[in-house]
Amino acid sequence: MSFRYLEDFACADVAFEATGRTVEEMFLAAAEATIGVMLENPRESRDGEEIRFELVEDDLEMLLFDFLQEIIYLKDSRRLLPLDISVTIGRETSPMQLAARARCATLDSQGNRLLTDVKAVTMHRFAIRQDAGGWNATVVLDV
């Protein structure tokens, strides 16, 4: 599971590619990249409110889109950023179901400072691909 930010991919936005051997690993890498844009030193945050949420979608790309949008929504509505996320994705049924659990950092407490205010996930060049090495997603965030 990893991610890399893509330079010169989108003007005035942040783009990244997230990879994983499994779909779940790719989703977690995309979440880590999204949170890394917003929070200074996310791995050092020590807050601890735990949240759970579920998402349902017919399409895997839209499920990832909704998952990343939920992270942004939590930041905007509750001043929380999910850390230590675990996801389970049921792709055997239609619609697909995602169940997530996360420990959250509270913004502005214990030095958790917002670096960049991500407004939304965009559909610009948004894609998921599967290859011999696993799963890859390309995401552009509106900042």
N, C-alpha and C positions, 0 to 999 in steps of 0.2 A: 504494500500500500504506500503510495507516494503521490506527491503533486509537484508541479513546477509552474511558476508564473511565466507567462508568455509576453515578452517585450514586443512593442510595435505591432500588436495584434489588433488592438482597438483603441482609437483615440479617446482620451479623457475617461477611459474606463479601465478596469482591471480584468485581465483574462488569465485563465489557468487551465492546465490539463491535469486531470486526476486519474490515477491508475490503480488497479487492484487485481489480484488473482481471481477474486469473486466479485459479484455485484455489490455485496455488502461492503467489502473493502474499498471499492471505488466510491461508494456513497460516503464512507467515512473520510476518505482522502479529500473529497470535494468539500465536506463540512469543515475539515481542518484548514483547507486553503481559504475558505470563506471567512472563517473566524480569525485566521492569521492576518487577513487584511484589516480587520476591525479592532482587534485587541492586542495591545502590547504585551509580549511574553505570556501567551495563553497557557503555556505549560507550568508557569509559576503561580498561577491563580489558585487561591486556597478556599474560596467560598464553597458553599456546599448545598444549596437548595437543590433538591432532586425533582425533576419533572419527567412526565411521560406524555407522549402524544402518538396518535395513530393517523395515518393517511391512506386514502384509497384512490386508485387511479387505474385507468384502462391501459395506459401506455407507460413503459419504463422511463422514457425521457421525461414525460410529464410528472412521474413520481419523483424523479430526482429534482426537477424544477420546483415542485411543491415542497419537498424536503428542505431545500436551501432557502426558499421563501419563508418557511416556518422559522428558521433560524433568524432571519432578518426581522420577522414579525415579533419574535420574542424580545429581540433587542429594542425594537421601537415601542412595543406595548408594555413590557414589564421590566425593561432595563436589565435583561438577563442574556448571557451568551452561554450556550450549551458547551460543556467540556466533558471529557470522558464519556463520549456517546457510544451507545451500543444500539445496533439496529438489527431487526429481523425482517426480511422481505419474503412474502409469500407470493411467488410468481406462478404457482400451479393453478390458481383460480383466476377467474375474471369477475370483477376487477382485482388487480394486484393490491396487496395490503402491506403496509409498512408499519411496524411498531418500533418506537424509539424510546430510549430511556437515557437521561443525561444528568450529570451533576453540573450546576450552572455557576458561572461567575457573575456577580452583581457589578454592574458598571458603577464607577466612582467610589467603590469601597475597597479598602485594602490596596489602593494603588492601581486598580483595574481601570485603565484609561482608554477611552475610545480613540483609536488612531485615525481611522477613516470611516466616515458614515456611509456605509453601503446602503443605497436606496432600494435596489431590486436586482433580481436575476433577470437577464435579458434573454430573448430568443435568438439574438444575433449570433450566428454560427454555433448555436447550442447543439451538441451532438453526443451520442453514445455509440461506441463501436466495440465489437468483440473481435479479438484476434487470437492467435495461438498462445500469446502470453497472458491473456485475461481480458479485462474490461478497461476501456478508456472513455473519459468524458471531457469535452471541451466546454468551458463555461466563461461567459463574460458577465461581469458585475457592473451595474451602473453605480458610480460613486459621485 
